[in-house]
């Protein structure tokens, strides 16, 4: 699930697969942010997800759990949600 997907996010093919499931505007924003930081998308995505895991407060975790509660692929939905949050002003 989530742990398995996170462990593989540093692989460009896995990251590309996840990015392909997102709204194109979100994927493009992630690509631009990665480029601005002189990172490839896999490095940026891995860092963003790990940052969330390390620093998210209880409210964000609750929101994330609400999103993935009934998902067919909870790991993918969790990563998609985190990445949308990364590029969206909250």
PDB file of N, CA, C and O in Angstrom:
ATOM      1  N   UNK A   1       0.824  -1.183   0.000  1.00  0.00           N
ATOM      2  CA  UNK A   1       0.000   0.000   0.000  1.00  0.00           C
ATOM      3  C   UNK A   1       0.873   1.254   0.000  1.00  0.00           C
ATOM      4  O   UNK A   1       1.788   1.377  -0.815  1.00  0.00           O
ATOM      5  N   UNK A   2       0.596   2.165   0.896  1.00  0.00           N
ATOM      6  CA  UNK A   2       1.298   3.439   0.897  1.00  0.00           C
ATOM      7  C   UNK A   2       2.792   3.250   1.096  1.00  0.00           C
ATOM      8  O   UNK A   2       3.591   3.861   0.386  1.00  0.00           O
ATOM      9  N   UNK A   3       3.178   2.422   2.040  1.00  0.00           N
ATOM     10  CA  UNK A   3       4.604   2.202   2.301  1.00  0.00           C
ATOM     11  C   UNK A   3       5.324   1.626   1.102  1.00  0.00           C
ATOM     12  O   UNK A   3       6.447   2.026   0.798  1.00  0.00           O
ATOM     13  N   UNK A   4       4.689   0.693   0.420  1.00  0.00           N
ATOM     14  CA  UNK A   4       5.302   0.087  -0.764  1.00  0.00           C
ATOM     15  C   UNK A   4       5.480   1.118  -1.870  1.00  0.00           C
ATOM     16  O   UNK A   4       6.524   1.165  -2.520  1.00  0.00           O
ATOM     17  N   UNK A   5       4.460   1.942  -2.082  1.00  0.00           N
ATOM     18  CA  UNK A   5       4.534   2.949  -3.128  1.00  0.00           C
ATOM     19  C   UNK A   5       5.590   3.994  -2.788  1.00  0.00           C
ATOM     20  O   UNK A   5       6.373   4.391  -3.651  1.00  0.00           O
ATOM     21  N   UNK A   6       5.614   4.435  -1.547  1.00  0.00           N
ATOM     22  CA  UNK A   6       6.603   5.442  -1.137  1.00  0.00           C
ATOM     23  C   UNK A   6       8.015   4.915  -1.331  1.00  0.00           C
ATOM     24  O   UNK A   6       8.900   5.649  -1.770  1.00  0.00           O
ATOM     25  N   UNK A   7       8.228   3.654  -1.009  1.00  0.00           N
ATOM     26  CA  UNK A   7       9.553   3.060  -1.154  1.00  0.00           C
ATOM     27  C   UNK A   7      10.022   3.037  -2.599  1.00  0.00           C
ATOM     28  O   UNK A   7      11.222   2.943  -2.860  1.00  0.00           O
ATOM     29  N   UNK A   8       9.085   3.121  -3.546  1.00  0.00           N
ATOM     30  CA  UNK A   8       9.437   3.049  -4.962  1.00  0.00           C
ATOM     31  C   UNK A   8       9.389   4.396  -5.678  1.00  0.00           C
ATOM     32  O   UNK A   8       9.706   4.470  -6.865  1.00  0.00           O
ATOM     33  N   UNK A   9       8.998   5.462  -4.976  1.00  0.00           N
ATOM     34  CA  UNK A   9       8.830   6.753  -5.639  1.00  0.00           C
ATOM     35  C   UNK A   9      10.122   7.329  -6.205  1.00  0.00           C
ATOM     36  O   UNK A   9      10.075   8.182  -7.091  1.00  0.00           O
ATOM     37  N   UNK A  10      11.266   6.885  -5.716  1.00  0.00           N
ATOM     38  CA  UNK A  10      12.518   7.410  -6.255  1.00  0.00           C
ATOM     39  C   UNK A  10      12.852   6.806  -7.622  1.00  0.00           C
ATOM     40  O   UNK A  10      13.809   7.219  -8.277  1.00  0.00           O
ATOM     41  N   UNK A  11      12.057   5.832  -8.040  1.00  0.00           N
ATOM     42  CA  UNK A  11      12.219   5.263  -9.388  1.00  0.00           C
ATOM     43  C   UNK A  11      11.447   6.130 -10.375  1.00  0.00           C
ATOM     44  O   UNK A  11      10.236   6.299 -10.232  1.00  0.00           O
ATOM     45  N   UNK A  12      12.133   6.681 -11.377  1.00  0.00           N
ATOM     46  CA  UNK A  12      11.455   7.566 -12.338  1.00  0.00           C
ATOM     47  C   UNK A  12      10.231   6.951 -13.003  1.00  0.00           C
ATOM     48  O   UNK A  12       9.258   7.658 -13.268  1.00  0.00           O
ATOM     49  N   UNK A  13      10.258   5.650 -13.279  1.00  0.00           N
ATOM     50  CA  UNK A  13       9.108   5.027 -13.931  1.00  0.00           C
ATOM     51  C   UNK A  13       7.895   4.987 -13.014  1.00  0.00           C
ATOM     52  O   UNK A  13       6.764   5.147 -13.473  1.00  0.00           O
ATOM     53  N   UNK A  14       8.121   4.775 -11.729  1.00  0.00           N
ATOM     54  CA  UNK A  14       7.021   4.764 -10.764  1.00  0.00           C
ATOM     55  C   UNK A  14       6.453   6.173 -10.615  1.00  0.00           C
ATOM     56  O   UNK A  14       5.237   6.367 -10.624  1.00  0.00           O
ATOM     57  N   UNK A  15       7.347   7.154 -10.477  1.00  0.00           N
ATOM     58  CA  UNK A  15       6.893   8.543 -10.364  1.00  0.00           C
ATOM     59  C   UNK A  15       6.128   8.965 -11.609  1.00  0.00           C
ATOM     60  O   UNK A  15       5.082   9.605 -11.503  1.00  0.00           O
ATOM     61  N   UNK A  16       6.631   8.618 -12.775  1.00  0.00           N
ATOM     62  CA  UNK A  16       5.937   8.965 -14.021  1.00  0.00           C
ATOM     63  C   UNK A  16       4.539   8.350 -14.050  1.00  0.00           C
ATOM     64  O   UNK A  16       3.583   8.981 -14.501  1.00  0.00           O
ATOM     65  N   UNK A  17       4.432   7.129 -13.571  1.00  0.00           N
ATOM     66  CA  UNK A  17       3.128   6.476 -13.514  1.00  0.00           C
ATOM     67  C   UNK A  17       2.159   7.203 -12.596  1.00  0.00           C
ATOM     68  O   UNK A  17       0.985   7.367 -12.928  1.00  0.00           O
ATOM     69  N   UNK A  18       2.651   7.638 -11.438  1.00  0.00           N
ATOM     70  CA  UNK A  18       1.809   8.388 -10.507  1.00  0.00           C
ATOM     71  C   UNK A  18       1.421   9.725 -11.114  1.00  0.00           C
ATOM     72  O   UNK A  18       0.254  10.114 -11.062  1.00  0.00           O
ATOM     73  N   UNK A  19       2.387  10.435 -11.690  1.00  0.00           N
ATOM     74  CA  UNK A  19       2.102  11.742 -12.283  1.00  0.00           C
ATOM     75  C   UNK A  19       1.085  11.631 -13.418  1.00  0.00           C
ATOM     76  O   UNK A  19       0.291  12.547 -13.633  1.00  0.00           O
ATOM     77  N   UNK A  20       1.107  10.526 -14.133  1.00  0.00           N
ATOM     78  CA  UNK A  20       0.165  10.323 -15.236  1.00  0.00           C
ATOM     79  C   UNK A  20      -1.275  10.181 -14.741  1.00  0.00           C
ATOM     80  O   UNK A  20      -2.216  10.370 -15.510  1.00  0.00           O
ATOM     81  N   UNK A  21      -1.447   9.852 -13.468  1.00  0.00           N
ATOM     82  CA  UNK A  21      -2.799   9.695 -12.922  1.00  0.00           C
ATOM     83  C   UNK A  21      -3.371  11.013 -12.411  1.00  0.00           C
ATOM     84  O   UNK A  21      -4.549  11.083 -12.061  1.00  0.00           O
ATOM     85  N   UNK A  22      -2.551  12.049 -12.365  1.00  0.00           N
ATOM     86  CA  UNK A  22      -2.980  13.350 -11.845  1.00  0.00           C
ATOM     87  C   UNK A  22      -3.517  14.241 -12.953  1.00  0.00           C
ATOM     88  O   UNK A  22      -3.286  13.998 -14.137  1.00  0.00           O
ATOM     89  N   UNK A  23      -4.225  15.258 -12.551  1.00  0.00           N
ATOM     90  CA  UNK A  23      -4.634  16.298 -13.486  1.00  0.00           C
ATOM     91  C   UNK A  23      -3.363  16.836 -14.148  1.00  0.00           C
ATOM     92  O   UNK A  23      -2.370  17.067 -13.458  1.00  0.00           O
ATOM     93  N   UNK A  24      -3.372  17.038 -15.457  1.00  0.00           N
ATOM     94  CA  UNK A  24      -2.160  17.517 -16.133  1.00  0.00           C
ATOM     95  C   UNK A  24      -1.595  18.811 -15.545  1.00  0.00           C
ATOM     96  O   UNK A  24      -0.378  18.994 -15.526  1.00  0.00           O
ATOM     97  N   UNK A  25      -2.441  19.694 -15.075  1.00  0.00           N
ATOM     98  CA  UNK A  25      -1.952  20.944 -14.477  1.00  0.00           C
ATOM     99  C   UNK A  25      -1.150  20.672 -13.214  1.00  0.00           C
ATOM    100  O   UNK A  25      -0.160  21.355 -12.950  1.00  0.00           O
ATOM    101  N   UNK A  26      -1.563  19.688 -12.435  1.00  0.00           N
ATOM    102  CA  UNK A  26      -0.832  19.321 -11.219  1.00  0.00           C
ATOM    103  C   UNK A  26       0.516  18.716 -11.596  1.00  0.00           C
ATOM    104  O   UNK A  26       1.542  19.075 -11.019  1.00  0.00           O
ATOM    105  N   UNK A  27       0.515  17.808 -12.556  1.00  0.00           N
ATOM    106  CA  UNK A  27       1.766  17.189 -13.006  1.00  0.00           C
ATOM    107  C   UNK A  27       2.741  18.231 -13.547  1.00  0.00           C
ATOM    108  O   UNK A  27       3.937  18.179 -13.260  1.00  0.00           O
ATOM    109  N   UNK A  28       2.224  19.173 -14.327  1.00  0.00           N
ATOM    110  CA  UNK A  28       3.086  20.221 -14.877  1.00  0.00           C
ATOM    111  C   UNK A  28       3.647  21.103 -13.771  1.00  0.00           C
ATOM    112  O   UNK A  28       4.812  21.496 -13.824  1.00  0.00           O
ATOM    113  N   UNK A  29       2.841  21.412 -12.786  1.00  0.00           N
ATOM    114  CA  UNK A  29       3.307  22.226 -11.657  1.00  0.00           C
ATOM    115  C   UNK A  29       4.407  21.501 -10.891  1.00  0.00           C
ATOM    116  O   UNK A  29       5.396  22.116 -10.493  1.00  0.00           O
ATOM    117  N   UNK A  30       4.244  20.226 -10.688  1.00  0.00           N
ATOM    118  CA  UNK A  30       5.269  19.437 -10.011  1.00  0.00           C
ATOM    119  C   UNK A  30       6.553  19.443 -10.837  1.00  0.00           C
ATOM    120  O   UNK A  30       7.644  19.598 -10.289  1.00  0.00           O
ATOM    121  N   UNK A  31       6.427  19.275 -12.137  1.00  0.00           N
ATOM    122  CA  UNK A  31       7.595  19.311 -13.021  1.00  0.00           C
ATOM    123  C   UNK A  31       8.327  20.639 -12.946  1.00  0.00           C
ATOM    124  O   UNK A  31       9.556  20.673 -12.887  1.00  0.00           O
ATOM    125  N   UNK A  32       7.565  21.742 -12.947  1.00  0.00           N
ATOM    126  CA  UNK A  32       8.190  23.078 -12.847  1.00  0.00           C
ATOM    127  C   UNK A  32       8.878  23.273 -11.502  1.00  0.00           C
ATOM    128  O   UNK A  32       9.986  23.806 -11.437  1.00  0.00           O
ATOM    129  N   UNK A  33       8.221  22.843 -10.433  1.00  0.00           N
ATOM    130  CA  UNK A  33       8.836  22.989  -9.110  1.00  0.00           C
ATOM    131  C   UNK A  33      10.110  22.169  -9.005  1.00  0.00           C
ATOM    132  O   UNK A  33      11.106  22.625  -8.442  1.00  0.00           O
ATOM    133  N   UNK A  34      10.079  20.966  -9.543  1.00  0.00           N
ATOM    134  CA  UNK A  34      11.282  20.133  -9.529  1.00  0.00           C
ATOM    135  C   UNK A  34      12.400  20.813 -10.314  1.00  0.00           C
ATOM    136  O   UNK A  34      13.542  20.871  -9.858  1.00  0.00           O
ATOM    137  N   UNK A  35      12.066  21.322 -11.486  1.00  0.00           N
ATOM    138  CA  UNK A  35      13.058  21.994 -12.319  1.00  0.00           C
ATOM    139  C   UNK A  35      13.622  23.226 -11.610  1.00  0.00           C
ATOM    140  O   UNK A  35      14.829  23.467 -11.647  1.00  0.00           O
ATOM    141  N   UNK A  36      12.753  24.003 -10.967  1.00  0.00           N
ATOM    142  CA  UNK A  36      13.204  25.195 -10.235  1.00  0.00           C
ATOM    143  C   UNK A  36      14.195  24.844  -9.130  1.00  0.00           C
ATOM    144  O   UNK A  36      15.055  25.651  -8.777  1.00  0.00           O
ATOM    145  N   UNK A  37      14.070  23.641  -8.589  1.00  0.00           N
ATOM    146  CA  UNK A  37      14.967  23.190  -7.519  1.00  0.00           C
ATOM    147  C   UNK A  37      16.118  22.329  -8.044  1.00  0.00           C
ATOM    148  O   UNK A  37      16.854  21.717  -7.270  1.00  0.00           O
ATOM    149  N   UNK A  38      16.261  22.293  -9.368  1.00  0.00           N
ATOM    150  CA  UNK A  38      17.295  21.471 -10.016  1.00  0.00           C
ATOM    151  C   UNK A  38      17.194  20.005  -9.608  1.00  0.00           C
ATOM    152  O   UNK A  38      18.197  19.341  -9.347  1.00  0.00           O
ATOM    153  N   UNK A  39      15.963  19.524  -9.561  1.00  0.00           N
ATOM    154  CA  UNK A  39      15.695  18.129  -9.211  1.00  0.00           C
ATOM    155  C   UNK A  39      14.949  17.488 -10.374  1.00  0.00           C
ATOM    156  O   UNK A  39      14.321  18.172 -11.182  1.00  0.00           O
ATOM    157  N   UNK A  40      15.028  16.175 -10.442  1.00  0.00           N
ATOM    158  CA  UNK A  40      14.146  15.494 -11.383  1.00  0.00           C
ATOM    159  C   UNK A  40      12.819  15.249 -10.667  1.00  0.00           C
ATOM    160  O   UNK A  40      12.772  15.304  -9.438  1.00  0.00           O
ATOM    161  N   UNK A  41      11.746  14.980 -11.401  1.00  0.00           N
ATOM    162  CA  UNK A  41      10.439  14.806 -10.764  1.00  0.00           C
ATOM    163  C   UNK A  41      10.413  13.718  -9.687  1.00  0.00           C
ATOM    164  O   UNK A  41       9.737  13.872  -8.671  1.00  0.00           O
ATOM    165  N   UNK A  42      11.141  12.626  -9.902  1.00  0.00           N
ATOM    166  CA  UNK A  42      11.146  11.553  -8.906  1.00  0.00           C
ATOM    167  C   UNK A  42      11.732  12.036  -7.575  1.00  0.00           C
ATOM    168  O   UNK A  42      11.211  11.711  -6.508  1.00  0.00           O
ATOM    169  N   UNK A  43      12.807  12.807  -7.644  1.00  0.00           N
ATOM    170  CA  UNK A  43      13.406  13.350  -6.416  1.00  0.00           C
ATOM    171  C   UNK A  43      12.438  14.296  -5.715  1.00  0.00           C
ATOM    172  O   UNK A  43      12.289  14.249  -4.494  1.00  0.00           O
ATOM    173  N   UNK A  44      11.782  15.153  -6.490  1.00  0.00           N
ATOM    174  CA  UNK A  44      10.848  16.113  -5.903  1.00  0.00           C
ATOM    175  C   UNK A  44       9.673  15.393  -5.255  1.00  0.00           C
ATOM    176  O   UNK A  44       9.317  15.687  -4.114  1.00  0.00           O
ATOM    177  N   UNK A  45       9.074  14.460  -5.970  1.00  0.00           N
ATOM    178  CA  UNK A  45       7.916  13.729  -5.453  1.00  0.00           C
ATOM    179  C   UNK A  45       8.296  12.961  -4.192  1.00  0.00           C
ATOM    180  O   UNK A  45       7.572  13.003  -3.197  1.00  0.00           O
ATOM    181  N   UNK A  46       9.416  12.267  -4.228  1.00  0.00           N
ATOM    182  CA  UNK A  46       9.864  11.520  -3.056  1.00  0.00           C
ATOM    183  C   UNK A  46      10.038  12.449  -1.859  1.00  0.00           C
ATOM    184  O   UNK A  46       9.586  12.145  -0.755  1.00  0.00           O
ATOM    185  N   UNK A  47      10.691  13.576  -2.087  1.00  0.00           N
ATOM    186  CA  UNK A  47      10.906  14.530  -1.006  1.00  0.00           C
ATOM    187  C   UNK A  47       9.618  15.116  -0.471  1.00  0.00           C
ATOM    188  O   UNK A  47       9.462  15.274   0.740  1.00  0.00           O
ATOM    189  N   UNK A  48       8.693  15.439  -1.360  1.00  0.00           N
ATOM    190  CA  UNK A  48       7.420  16.030  -0.942  1.00  0.00           C
ATOM    191  C   UNK A  48       6.607  15.053  -0.096  1.00  0.00           C
ATOM    192  O   UNK A  48       6.033  15.434   0.924  1.00  0.00           O
ATOM    193  N   UNK A  49       6.563  13.805  -0.520  1.00  0.00           N
ATOM    194  CA  UNK A  49       5.796  12.807   0.228  1.00  0.00           C
ATOM    195  C   UNK A  49       6.464  12.526   1.571  1.00  0.00           C
ATOM    196  O   UNK A  49       5.781  12.414   2.589  1.00  0.00           O
ATOM    197  N   UNK A  50       7.771  12.412   1.582  1.00  0.00           N
ATOM    198  CA  UNK A  50       8.465  12.165   2.857  1.00  0.00           C
ATOM    199  C   UNK A  50       8.319  13.349   3.806  1.00  0.00           C
ATOM    200  O   UNK A  50       8.175  13.163   5.014  1.00  0.00           O
ATOM    201  N   UNK A  51       8.355  14.559   3.268  1.00  0.00           N
ATOM    202  CA  UNK A  51       8.152  15.756   4.087  1.00  0.00           C
ATOM    203  C   UNK A  51       6.769  15.735   4.728  1.00  0.00           C
ATOM    204  O   UNK A  51       6.620  16.067   5.904  1.00  0.00           O
ATOM    205  N   UNK A  52       5.771  15.349   3.963  1.00  0.00           N
ATOM    206  CA  UNK A  52       4.421  15.244   4.517  1.00  0.00           C
ATOM    207  C   UNK A  52       4.405  14.224   5.655  1.00  0.00           C
ATOM    208  O   UNK A  52       3.890  14.502   6.738  1.00  0.00           O
ATOM    209  N   UNK A  53       4.960  13.068   5.409  1.00  0.00           N
ATOM    210  CA  UNK A  53       4.953  12.002   6.417  1.00  0.00           C
ATOM    211  C   UNK A  53       5.661  12.449   7.685  1.00  0.00           C
ATOM    212  O   UNK A  53       5.212  12.142   8.790  1.00  0.00           O
ATOM    213  N   UNK A  54       6.758  13.166   7.535  1.00  0.00           N
ATOM    214  CA  UNK A  54       7.539  13.594   8.691  1.00  0.00           C
ATOM    215  C   UNK A  54       6.925  14.770   9.443  1.00  0.00           C
ATOM    216  O   UNK A  54       7.136  14.902  10.649  1.00  0.00           O
ATOM    217  N   UNK A  55       6.163  15.633   8.752  1.00  0.00           N
ATOM    218  CA  UNK A  55       5.770  16.875   9.413  1.00  0.00           C
ATOM    219  C   UNK A  55       4.273  17.192   9.433  1.00  0.00           C
ATOM    220  O   UNK A  55       3.873  18.199  10.018  1.00  0.00           O
ATOM    221  N   UNK A  56       3.451  16.373   8.818  1.00  0.00           N
ATOM    222  CA  UNK A  56       2.014  16.671   8.786  1.00  0.00           C
ATOM    223  C   UNK A  56       1.420  16.594  10.185  1.00  0.00           C
ATOM    224  O   UNK A  56       1.753  15.713  10.978  1.00  0.00           O
ATOM    225  N   UNK A  57       0.536  17.535  10.463  1.00  0.00           N
ATOM    226  CA  UNK A  57      -0.136  17.513  11.762  1.00  0.00           C
ATOM    227  C   UNK A  57      -1.310  16.537  11.728  1.00  0.00           C
ATOM    228  O   UNK A  57      -1.626  15.966  10.684  1.00  0.00           O
ATOM    229  N   UNK A  58      -1.944  16.356  12.869  1.00  0.00           N
ATOM    230  CA  UNK A  58      -3.044  15.395  12.976  1.00  0.00           C
ATOM    231  C   UNK A  58      -4.198  15.735  12.039  1.00  0.00           C
ATOM    232  O   UNK A  58      -4.835  14.838  11.486  1.00  0.00           O
ATOM    233  N   UNK A  59      -4.469  17.025  11.860  1.00  0.00           N
ATOM    234  CA  UNK A  59      -5.561  17.430  10.989  1.00  0.00           C
ATOM    235  C   UNK A  59      -5.314  16.991   9.547  1.00  0.00           C
ATOM    236  O   UNK A  59      -6.221  16.483   8.888  1.00  0.00           O
ATOM    237  N   UNK A  60      -4.086  17.186   9.053  1.00  0.00           N
ATOM    238  CA  UNK A  60      -3.770  16.752   7.688  1.00  0.00           C
ATOM    239  C   UNK A  60      -3.845  15.240   7.555  1.00  0.00           C
ATOM    240  O   UNK A  60      -4.334  14.727   6.547  1.00  0.00           O
ATOM    241  N   UNK A  61      -3.364  14.522   8.566  1.00  0.00           N
ATOM    242  CA  UNK A  61      -3.447  13.063   8.515  1.00  0.00           C
ATOM    243  C   UNK A  61      -4.906  12.614   8.496  1.00  0.00           C
ATOM    244  O   UNK A  61      -5.263  11.684   7.773  1.00  0.00           O
ATOM    245  N   UNK A  62      -5.743  13.270   9.288  1.00  0.00           N
ATOM    246  CA  UNK A  62      -7.166  12.924   9.297  1.00  0.00           C
ATOM    247  C   UNK A  62      -7.783  13.177   7.922  1.00  0.00           C
ATOM    248  O   UNK A  62      -8.541  12.350   7.415  1.00  0.00           O
ATOM    249  N   UNK A  63      -7.458  14.318   7.326  1.00  0.00           N
ATOM    250  CA  UNK A  63      -7.970  14.617   5.988  1.00  0.00           C
ATOM    251  C   UNK A  63      -7.509  13.573   4.979  1.00  0.00           C
ATOM    252  O   UNK A  63      -8.287  13.122   4.139  1.00  0.00           O
ATOM    253  N   UNK A  64      -6.238  13.195   5.071  1.00  0.00           N
ATOM    254  CA  UNK A  64      -5.711  12.188   4.152  1.00  0.00           C
ATOM    255  C   UNK A  64      -6.427  10.855   4.339  1.00  0.00           C
ATOM    256  O   UNK A  64      -6.806  10.208   3.363  1.00  0.00           O
ATOM    257  N   UNK A  65      -6.611  10.453   5.577  1.00  0.00           N
ATOM    258  CA  UNK A  65      -7.301   9.189   5.842  1.00  0.00           C
ATOM    259  C   UNK A  65      -8.739   9.218   5.330  1.00  0.00           C
ATOM    260  O   UNK A  65      -9.260   8.198   4.877  1.00  0.00           O
ATOM    261  N   UNK A  66      -9.372  10.370   5.401  1.00  0.00           N
ATOM    262  CA  UNK A  66     -10.722  10.514   4.861  1.00  0.00           C
ATOM    263  C   UNK A  66     -10.727  10.277   3.350  1.00  0.00           C
ATOM    264  O   UNK A  66     -11.644   9.651   2.819  1.00  0.00           O
ATOM    265  N   UNK A  67      -9.702  10.778   2.663  1.00  0.00           N
ATOM    266  CA  UNK A  67      -9.605  10.594   1.211  1.00  0.00           C
ATOM    267  C   UNK A  67      -9.388   9.133   0.831  1.00  0.00           C
ATOM    268  O   UNK A  67      -9.946   8.655  -0.157  1.00  0.00           O
ATOM    269  N   UNK A  68      -8.586   8.434   1.607  1.00  0.00           N
ATOM    270  CA  UNK A  68      -8.205   7.077   1.195  1.00  0.00           C
ATOM    271  C   UNK A  68      -9.080   5.983   1.794  1.00  0.00           C
ATOM    272  O   UNK A  68      -8.949   4.811   1.441  1.00  0.00           O
ATOM    273  N   UNK A  69      -9.954   6.361   2.681  1.00  0.00           N
ATOM    274  CA  UNK A  69     -10.754   5.396   3.433  1.00  0.00           C
ATOM    275  C   UNK A  69     -11.447   4.363   2.548  1.00  0.00           C
ATOM    276  O   UNK A  69     -11.434   3.175   2.872  1.00  0.00           O
ATOM    277  N   UNK A  70     -12.033   4.776   1.473  1.00  0.00           N
ATOM    278  CA  UNK A  70     -12.785   3.848   0.627  1.00  0.00           C
ATOM    279  C   UNK A  70     -12.155   3.665  -0.752  1.00  0.00           C
ATOM    280  O   UNK A  70     -12.802   3.173  -1.677  1.00  0.00           O
ATOM    281  N   UNK A  71     -10.915   4.055  -0.881  1.00  0.00           N
ATOM    282  CA  UNK A  71     -10.242   3.976  -2.184  1.00  0.00           C
ATOM    283  C   UNK A  71      -9.907   2.534  -2.555  1.00  0.00           C
ATOM    284  O   UNK A  71      -9.594   1.712  -1.694  1.00  0.00           O
ATOM    285  N   UNK A  72      -9.979   2.250  -3.835  1.00  0.00           N
ATOM    286  CA  UNK A  72      -9.569   0.929  -4.325  1.00  0.00           C
ATOM    287  C   UNK A  72      -8.059   0.746  -4.194  1.00  0.00           C
ATOM    288  O   UNK A  72      -7.578  -0.359  -3.947  1.00  0.00           O
ATOM    289  N   UNK A  73      -7.317   1.842  -4.362  1.00  0.00           N
ATOM    290  CA  UNK A  73      -5.857   1.815  -4.249  1.00  0.00           C
ATOM    291  C   UNK A  73      -5.441   2.923  -3.272  1.00  0.00           C
ATOM    292  O   UNK A  73      -5.064   4.017  -3.692  1.00  0.00           O
ATOM    293  N   UNK A  74      -5.512   2.635  -1.976  1.00  0.00           N
ATOM    294  CA  UNK A  74      -5.260   3.673  -0.977  1.00  0.00           C
ATOM    295  C   UNK A  74      -3.878   4.303  -1.069  1.00  0.00           C
ATOM    296  O   UNK A  74      -3.738   5.500  -0.820  1.00  0.00           O
ATOM    297  N   UNK A  75      -2.869   3.542  -1.414  1.00  0.00           N
ATOM    298  CA  UNK A  75      -1.520   4.096  -1.536  1.00  0.00           C
ATOM    299  C   UNK A  75      -1.441   5.144  -2.630  1.00  0.00           C
ATOM    300  O   UNK A  75      -0.874   6.220  -2.434  1.00  0.00           O
ATOM    301  N   UNK A  76      -2.011   4.827  -3.779  1.00  0.00           N
ATOM    302  CA  UNK A  76      -2.001   5.764  -4.890  1.00  0.00           C
ATOM    303  C   UNK A  76      -2.818   7.009  -4.553  1.00  0.00           C
ATOM    304  O   UNK A  76      -2.379   8.126  -4.826  1.00  0.00           O
ATOM    305  N   UNK A  77      -3.986   6.832  -3.971  1.00  0.00           N
ATOM    306  CA  UNK A  77      -4.828   7.973  -3.613  1.00  0.00           C
ATOM    307  C   UNK A  77      -4.117   8.853  -2.586  1.00  0.00           C
ATOM    308  O   UNK A  77      -4.215  10.078  -2.652  1.00  0.00           O
ATOM    309  N   UNK A  78      -3.412   8.251  -1.653  1.00  0.00           N
ATOM    310  CA  UNK A  78      -2.675   9.028  -0.650  1.00  0.00           C
ATOM    311  C   UNK A  78      -1.604   9.882  -1.325  1.00  0.00           C
ATOM    312  O   UNK A  78      -1.495  11.075  -1.042  1.00  0.00           O
ATOM    313  N   UNK A  79      -0.826   9.289  -2.203  1.00  0.00           N
ATOM    314  CA  UNK A  79       0.238  10.039  -2.886  1.00  0.00           C
ATOM    315  C   UNK A  79      -0.370  11.112  -3.787  1.00  0.00           C
ATOM    316  O   UNK A  79       0.129  12.236  -3.829  1.00  0.00           O
ATOM    317  N   UNK A  80      -1.426  10.781  -4.500  1.00  0.00           N
ATOM    318  CA  UNK A  80      -2.097  11.779  -5.342  1.00  0.00           C
ATOM    319  C   UNK A  80      -2.567  12.966  -4.498  1.00  0.00           C
ATOM    320  O   UNK A  80      -2.376  14.119  -4.884  1.00  0.00           O
ATOM    321  N   UNK A  81      -3.174  12.685  -3.362  1.00  0.00           N
ATOM    322  CA  UNK A  81      -3.678  13.747  -2.489  1.00  0.00           C
ATOM    323  C   UNK A  81      -2.550  14.610  -1.964  1.00  0.00           C
ATOM    324  O   UNK A  81      -2.647  15.837  -1.981  1.00  0.00           O
ATOM    325  N   UNK A  82      -1.490  13.989  -1.503  1.00  0.00           N
ATOM    326  CA  UNK A  82      -0.331  14.739  -0.994  1.00  0.00           C
ATOM    327  C   UNK A  82       0.229  15.636  -2.086  1.00  0.00           C
ATOM    328  O   UNK A  82       0.524  16.804  -1.831  1.00  0.00           O
ATOM    329  N   UNK A  83       0.379  15.116  -3.289  1.00  0.00           N
ATOM    330  CA  UNK A  83       0.951  15.911  -4.376  1.00  0.00           C
ATOM    331  C   UNK A  83       0.031  17.057  -4.787  1.00  0.00           C
ATOM    332  O   UNK A  83       0.504  18.146  -5.112  1.00  0.00           O
ATOM    333  N   UNK A  84      -1.267  16.822  -4.773  1.00  0.00           N
ATOM    334  CA  UNK A  84      -2.188  17.928  -5.059  1.00  0.00           C
ATOM    335  C   UNK A  84      -2.052  19.010  -3.996  1.00  0.00           C
ATOM    336  O   UNK A  84      -2.074  20.198  -4.319  1.00  0.00           O
ATOM    337  N   UNK A  85      -1.913  18.619  -2.745  1.00  0.00           N
ATOM    338  CA  UNK A  85      -1.729  19.579  -1.660  1.00  0.00           C
ATOM    339  C   UNK A  85      -0.434  20.365  -1.842  1.00  0.00           C
ATOM    340  O   UNK A  85      -0.389  21.563  -1.561  1.00  0.00           O
ATOM    341  N   UNK A  86       0.607  19.702  -2.308  1.00  0.00           N
ATOM    342  CA  UNK A  86       1.906  20.359  -2.483  1.00  0.00           C
ATOM    343  C   UNK A  86       1.800  21.527  -3.458  1.00  0.00           C
ATOM    344  O   UNK A  86       2.428  22.565  -3.247  1.00  0.00           O
ATOM    345  N   UNK A  87       1.030  21.375  -4.500  1.00  0.00           N
ATOM    346  CA  UNK A  87       0.968  22.407  -5.540  1.00  0.00           C
ATOM    347  C   UNK A  87      -0.233  23.344  -5.413  1.00  0.00           C
ATOM    348  O   UNK A  87      -0.396  24.257  -6.222  1.00  0.00           O
ATOM    349  N   UNK A  88      -1.067  23.123  -4.409  1.00  0.00           N
ATOM    350  CA  UNK A  88      -2.261  23.929  -4.232  1.00  0.00           C
ATOM    351  C   UNK A  88      -2.088  24.840  -3.009  1.00  0.00           C
ATOM    352  O   UNK A  88      -1.666  24.396  -1.941  1.00  0.00           O
ATOM    353  N   UNK A  89      -2.415  26.094  -3.188  1.00  0.00           N
ATOM    354  CA  UNK A  89      -2.412  27.011  -2.054  1.00  0.00           C
ATOM    355  C   UNK A  89      -3.496  26.599  -1.082  1.00  0.00           C
ATOM    356  O   UNK A  89      -4.651  26.433  -1.473  1.00  0.00           O
ATOM    357  N   UNK A  90      -3.140  26.434   0.179  1.00  0.00           N
ATOM    358  CA  UNK A  90      -4.126  26.069   1.206  1.00  0.00           C
ATOM    359  C   UNK A  90      -4.142  27.124   2.268  1.00  0.00           C
ATOM    360  O   UNK A  90      -4.902  27.019   3.231  1.00  0.00           O
TER     361      UNK A  90
END
